[in-house]
Amino acid sequence: MPTSSIIRAIIAFTLAAACLYLAIRHFMQHGFLLNNAYIFASKKERESMDKKPHYRQSAILFALLCIVFMATGLSIVLKNDKLLLYVLLPICAIAIVYAIVSSVREITKK
C-alpha cells in the first residue's frame, strides 16, 4: 500500500474517532453544544433554550459522520470503491435528510 493511501486512511480513521467521541459526548449532553441553533442564539436565548433536542440531533449526525469516515477508511485500506458507493452515499443521504427533517420539526414546534 502506498504511503499516500496509508496517510489518507489514518486521517479518515482519526476523523471517525473524533466524530465518535463528539457523538458520545453529545448523547451524554456534556460539553459545548455544536449545533447552529445554539451557536447563533443570543446569550439570553441560550439560557432559556431546551438543549436536549439539539444535543440529540448533533449526536446522531456525529454518529453518522463517524460511519462515513469509517467507511472511507475501510474503502482506502481494502481498495474497494464499491464500499463507498453502497455504504457512503446512502449514509450521507440519510444524514442530510435527517438534518433537514429534524431542523424543520424543531422550527415547527415553536
N, CA, C and O of each residue as an XYZ file, in Angstrom:
440
protein
N       0.846     -1.163      0.000
C       0.000      0.000      0.000
C       0.902      1.239      0.000
O       1.819      1.341      0.815
N       0.641      2.174     -0.910
C       1.467      3.380     -0.970
C       1.314      4.255      0.286
O       0.306      4.196      0.989
N       2.323      5.047      0.534
C       2.325      5.899      1.720
C       1.152      6.873      1.715
O       0.577      7.155      2.766
N       0.795      7.387      0.545
C      -0.318      8.341      0.476
C      -1.630      7.680      0.903
O      -2.463      8.325      1.540
N      -1.821      6.427      0.568
C      -3.029      5.717      0.986
C      -3.046      5.479      2.485
O      -4.094      5.573      3.123
N      -1.893      5.173      3.042
C      -1.800      4.972      4.491
C      -2.140      6.264      5.224
O      -2.879      6.251      6.208
N      -1.598      7.378      4.743
C      -1.873      8.672      5.373
C      -3.352      9.022      5.264
O      -3.953      9.482      6.234
N      -3.942      8.809      4.093
C      -5.375      9.085      3.915
C      -6.213      8.211      4.832
O      -7.194      8.685      5.405
N      -5.847      6.945      4.982
C      -6.593      6.046      5.867
C      -6.461      6.482      7.320
O      -7.442      6.459      8.065
N      -5.271      6.874      7.727
C      -5.061      7.343      9.108
C      -5.904      8.585      9.372
O      -6.522      8.702     10.430
N      -5.931      9.508      8.421
C      -6.739     10.717      8.574
C      -8.223     10.361      8.677
O      -8.932     10.910      9.520
N      -8.694      9.450      7.829
C     -10.101      9.048      7.859
C     -10.466      8.394      9.192
O     -11.510      8.702      9.767
N      -9.618      7.499      9.682
C      -9.907      6.836     10.961
C      -9.801      7.803     12.143
O     -10.530      7.668     13.125
N      -8.900      8.768     12.048
C      -8.794      9.786     13.103
C     -10.048     10.647     13.141
O     -10.567     10.944     14.217
N     -10.532     11.049     11.978
C     -11.777     11.824     11.918
C     -12.963     11.000     12.423
O     -13.863     11.538     13.069
N     -12.967      9.701     12.130
C     -14.031      8.829     12.631
C     -13.995      8.760     14.153
O     -15.037      8.813     14.805
N     -12.798      8.643     14.716
C     -12.663      8.595     16.175
C     -13.106      9.907     16.809
O     -13.760      9.900     17.852
N     -12.757     11.033     16.191
C     -13.175     12.341     16.711
C     -14.690     12.487     16.667
O     -15.295     12.990     17.614
N     -15.302     12.052     15.580
C     -16.767     12.122     15.463
C     -17.436     11.192     16.475
O     -18.469     11.542     17.045
N     -16.864     10.026     16.700
C     -17.423      9.109     17.696
C     -17.341      9.726     19.084
O     -18.298      9.649     19.855
N     -16.211     10.334     19.405
C     -16.042     10.995     20.699
C     -17.090     12.098     20.876
O     -17.729     12.192     21.924
N     -17.262     12.927     19.848
C     -18.251     14.005     19.926
C     -19.669     13.455     20.019
O     -20.502     14.011     20.735
N     -19.948     12.376     19.308
C     -21.285     11.775     19.371
C     -21.579     11.277     20.781
O     -22.667     11.514     21.306
N     -20.634     10.598     21.392
C     -20.826     10.087     22.753
C     -21.027     11.243     23.722
O     -21.924     11.202     24.563
N     -20.190     12.279     23.605
C     -20.322     13.445     24.496
C     -21.680     14.128     24.318
O     -22.290     14.570     25.292
N     -22.143     14.211     23.086
C     -23.432     14.860     22.847
C     -24.591     13.978     23.322
O     -25.582     14.500     23.832
N     -24.490     12.669     23.168
C     -25.539     11.791     23.703
C     -25.618     11.912     25.223
O     -26.699     11.799     25.801
N     -24.475     12.143     25.870
C     -24.445     12.323     27.326
C     -24.803     13.757     27.732
O     -24.925     14.057     28.919
N     -24.969     14.635     26.746
C     -25.280     16.051     26.933
C     -24.204     16.760     27.748
O     -24.493     17.516     28.675
N     -22.961     16.494     27.376
C     -21.813     17.143     28.006
C     -21.058     17.936     26.950
O     -21.102     17.616     25.762
N     -20.375     18.959     27.395
C     -19.522     19.727     26.503
C     -20.282     20.800     25.749
O     -21.491     20.969     25.908
N     -19.532     21.523     24.919
C     -20.109     22.603     24.133
C     -21.041     22.021     23.086
O     -20.695     21.056     22.404
N     -22.209     22.602     22.961
C     -23.212     22.121     22.008
C     -22.858     22.610     20.613
O     -22.918     23.809     20.339
N     -22.496     21.703     19.745
C     -22.136     22.036     18.370
C     -23.376     21.925     17.483
O     -23.551     20.955     16.746
N     -24.217     22.928     17.573
C     -25.461     22.970     16.821
C     -25.705     24.421     16.426
O     -25.545     25.325     17.246
N     -26.092     24.645     15.175
C     -26.294     26.012     14.693
C     -27.336     26.768     15.495
O     -27.176     27.963     15.739
N     -28.393     26.099     15.905
C     -29.435     26.770     16.678
C     -28.873     27.327     17.982
O     -29.291     28.388     18.444
N     -27.939     26.616     18.558
C     -27.324     27.068     19.810
C     -26.221     28.095     19.544
O     -26.130     29.107     20.240
N     -25.405     27.841     18.562
C     -24.268     28.713     18.283
C     -24.722     30.118     17.889
O     -24.129     31.106     18.321
N     -25.773     30.209     17.069
C     -26.221     31.504     16.583
C     -27.259     32.163     17.484
O     -27.727     33.259     17.176
N     -27.621     31.529     18.572
C     -28.571     32.120     19.510
C     -27.853     33.148     20.390
O     -26.656     33.039     20.656
N     -28.614     34.136     20.828
C     -28.032     35.126     21.733
C     -27.819     34.486     23.105
O     -28.314     33.394     23.385
N     -27.082     35.181     23.936
C     -26.788     34.646     25.263
C     -28.079     34.448     26.058
O     -28.211     33.475     26.800
N     -29.016     35.359     25.904
C     -30.298     35.261     26.608
C     -31.104     34.053     26.107
O     -31.712     33.332     26.897
N     -31.100     33.848     24.793
C     -31.813     32.698     24.221
C     -31.169     31.378     24.643
O     -31.871     30.394     24.876
N     -29.855     31.352     24.742
C     -29.151     30.126     25.147
C     -29.543     29.692     26.550
O     -29.677     28.500     26.823
N     -29.726     30.662     27.436
C     -30.070     30.340     28.819
C     -31.460     29.727     28.942
O     -31.685     28.851     29.778
N     -32.401     30.192     28.104
C     -33.774     29.686     28.194
C     -34.048     28.527     27.239
O     -35.144     27.967     27.249
N     -33.080     28.167     26.425
C     -33.261     27.144     25.386
C     -33.264     25.735     25.984
O     -32.490     25.426     26.890
N     -34.161     24.886     25.451
C     -34.140     23.460     25.782
C     -33.081     22.811     24.898
O     -33.287     22.659     23.693
N     -31.961     22.429     25.482
C     -30.813     21.951     24.714
C     -30.903     20.468     24.359
O     -30.174     19.995     23.487
N     -31.780     19.741     25.020
C     -31.835     18.292     24.829
C     -32.055     17.879     23.368
O     -31.314     17.028     22.876
N     -33.042     18.443     22.651
C     -33.205     18.008     21.252
C     -32.031     18.405     20.359
O     -31.733     17.716     19.384
N     -31.366     19.509     20.687
C     -30.220     19.938     19.893
C     -29.014     19.029     20.132
O     -28.278     18.708     19.199
N     -28.817     18.618     21.385
C     -27.757     17.648     21.683
C     -28.022     16.336     20.942
O     -27.104     15.740     20.378
N     -29.276     15.894     20.945
C     -29.631     14.632     20.292
C     -29.391     14.709     18.786
O     -28.820     13.795     18.191
N     -29.836     15.817     18.173
C     -29.649     15.991     16.738
C     -28.159     15.977     16.385
O     -27.748     15.303     15.441
N     -27.367     16.710     17.134
C     -25.929     16.755     16.863
C     -25.281     15.393     17.093
O     -24.403     14.985     16.332
N     -25.708     14.691     18.136
C     -25.133     13.373     18.428
C     -25.409     12.384     17.302
O     -24.519     11.635     16.899
N     -26.620     12.380     16.802
C     -26.969     11.464     15.705
C     -26.165     11.799     14.457
O     -25.675     10.900     13.774
N     -26.028     13.082     14.158
C     -25.261     13.458     12.970
C     -23.775     13.130     13.129
O     -23.135     12.710     12.166
N     -23.224     13.313     14.315
C     -21.826     12.934     14.531
C     -21.649     11.418     14.427
O     -20.623     10.954     13.929
N     -22.625     10.647     14.887
C     -22.551      9.189     14.757
C     -22.588      8.782     13.282
O     -21.857      7.885     12.863
N     -23.439      9.440     12.503
C     -23.490      9.146     11.065
C     -22.187      9.549     10.379
O     -21.708      8.844      9.492
N     -21.620     10.669     10.784
C     -20.326     11.076     10.226
C     -19.223     10.096     10.596
O     -18.311      9.860      9.803
N     -19.296      9.528     11.785
C     -18.330      8.508     12.193
C     -18.410      7.314     11.242
O     -17.383      6.785     10.816
N     -19.618      6.897     10.916
C     -19.790      5.779      9.985
C     -19.234      6.135      8.611
O     -18.607      5.302      7.956
N     -19.465      7.375      8.175
C     -18.961      7.818      6.868
C     -17.433      7.755      6.837
O     -16.854      7.238      5.881
N     -16.782      8.273      7.867
C     -15.317      8.262      7.878
C     -14.756      6.849      8.051
O     -13.702      6.535      7.498
N     -15.446      5.996      8.809
C     -15.016      4.602      8.921
C     -15.108      3.900      7.570
O     -14.195      3.174      7.179
N     -16.216      4.118      6.859
C     -16.375      3.508      5.542
C     -15.322      4.028      4.572
O     -14.805      3.272      3.749
N     -15.004      5.311      4.664
C     -13.963      5.876      3.803
C     -12.609      5.240      4.113
O     -11.871      4.866      3.202
N     -12.287      5.120      5.396
C     -11.017      4.491      5.780
C     -10.940      3.039      5.344
O      -9.914      2.592      4.831
N     -12.023      2.305      5.547
C     -12.039      0.900      5.117
C     -11.936      0.781      3.605
O     -11.281     -0.127      3.093
N     -12.579      1.692      2.890
C     -12.500      1.678      1.433
C     -11.067      1.897      0.964
O     -10.624      1.283     -0.007
N     -10.346      2.772      1.657
C      -8.949      3.030      1.294
C      -8.084      1.814      1.612
O      -7.262      1.399      0.794
N      -8.271      1.244      2.804
C      -7.457      0.103      3.225
C      -7.736     -1.122      2.352
O      -6.809     -1.816      1.935
N      -9.015     -1.382      2.080
C      -9.392     -2.566      1.304
C      -9.321     -2.350     -0.200
O      -9.481     -3.288     -0.980
N      -9.079     -1.103     -0.601
C      -9.049     -0.738     -2.028
C     -10.334     -1.181     -2.717
O     -10.306     -1.800     -3.782
N     -11.448     -0.856     -2.094
C     -12.757     -1.272     -2.591
C     -13.630     -0.035     -2.781
O     -14.154      0.519     -1.815
N     -13.782      0.396     -4.037
C     -14.593      1.581     -4.328
C     -16.080      1.304     -4.210
O     -16.860      2.237     -4.019
N     -16.493      0.051     -4.319
C     -17.911     -0.270     -4.191
C     -18.415     -0.027     -2.773
O     -19.594      0.261     -2.567
N     -17.525     -0.143     -1.805
C     -17.886      0.148     -0.423
C     -18.333      1.597     -0.294
O     -19.295      1.901      0.411
N     -17.628      2.483     -0.977
C     -18.022      3.888     -0.965
C     -19.397      4.071     -1.594
O     -20.233      4.814     -1.080
N     -19.618      3.399     -2.693
C     -20.880      3.550     -3.411
C     -22.063      3.003     -2.624
O     -23.115      3.639     -2.566
N     -21.902      1.842     -2.026
C     -23.028      1.187     -1.368
C     -23.209      1.547      0.106
O     -24.283      1.321      0.664
N     -22.187      2.097      0.739
C     -22.295      2.464      2.152
C     -22.250      3.981      2.338
O     -23.104      4.561      3.007
N     -21.254      4.604      1.743
C     -21.025      6.023      1.981
C     -22.143      6.903      1.433
O     -22.643      7.772      2.147
N     -22.536      6.701      0.212
C     -23.567      7.564     -0.377
C     -24.918      7.458      0.335
O     -25.539      8.488      0.597
N     -25.398      6.247      0.658
C     -26.668      6.193      1.396
C     -26.583      6.819      2.791
O     -27.530      7.474      3.227
N     -25.472      6.629      3.492
C     -25.324      7.225      4.822
C     -25.290      8.741      4.716
O     -25.902      9.427      5.534
N     -24.585      9.277      3.725
C     -24.566     10.732      3.521
C     -25.967     11.253      3.217
O     -26.367     12.298      3.730
N     -26.707     10.533      2.390
C     -28.074     10.945      2.071
C     -28.956     10.913      3.315
O     -29.758     11.821      3.533
N     -28.812      9.877      4.123
C     -29.583      9.772      5.365
C     -29.241     10.928      6.299
O     -30.132     11.511      6.917
N     -27.961     11.261      6.407
C     -27.537     12.353      7.290
C     -28.120     13.686      6.831
O     -28.587     14.476      7.652
N     -28.093     13.935      5.544
C     -28.633     15.191      5.017
C     -30.133     15.275      5.239
O     -30.639     16.301      5.694
N     -30.849     14.197      4.921
C     -32.301     14.186      5.109
C     -32.646     14.330      6.590
O     -33.561     15.075      6.940
N     -31.926     13.628      7.456
C     -32.196     13.726      8.893
C     -31.971     15.149      9.401
O     -32.776     15.668     10.174
N     -30.877     15.781      8.967
C     -30.581     17.147      9.418
C     -31.688     18.103      8.995
O     -32.101     18.957      9.780
N     -32.162     17.972      7.784
C     -33.222     18.866      7.294
C     -34.527     18.605      8.016
O     -35.171     19.540      8.492
N     -34.925     17.341      8.105
C     -36.208     16.999      8.724
C     -36.224     17.366     10.207
O     -37.211     17.917     10.695
N     -35.151     17.071     10.922
C     -35.141     17.379     12.349
C     -35.118     18.883     12.594
O     -35.704     19.356     13.567
N     -34.455     19.636     11.730
C     -34.457     21.091     11.871
C     -35.842     21.662     11.608
O     -36.295     22.555     12.324
N     -36.517     21.150     10.583
C     -37.874     21.621     10.267
C     -38.819     21.269     11.399
O     -39.664     22.087     11.763
N     -38.701     20.081     11.966
C     -39.551     19.689     13.102
C     -39.338     20.603     14.298
O     -40.290     20.978     14.981
N     -38.090     20.955     14.545
C     -37.793     21.824     15.686
C     -38.365     23.214     15.470
O     -38.857     23.839     16.410
N     -38.302     23.697     14.245
C     -38.850     25.023     13.935
C     -40.377     25.024     14.040
O     -40.969     25.979     14.543
N     -41.012     23.946     13.562
C     -42.479     23.896     13.612
C     -42.999     23.688     15.013
O     -44.151     24.025     15.284
N     -42.192     23.140     15.929
C     -42.615     23.002     17.323
C     -42.795     24.366     17.968
O     -43.685     24.558     18.797
N     -41.954     25.302     17.590
C     -42.025     26.632     18.168
C     -43.164     27.389     17.554
O     -43.399     28.544     17.907
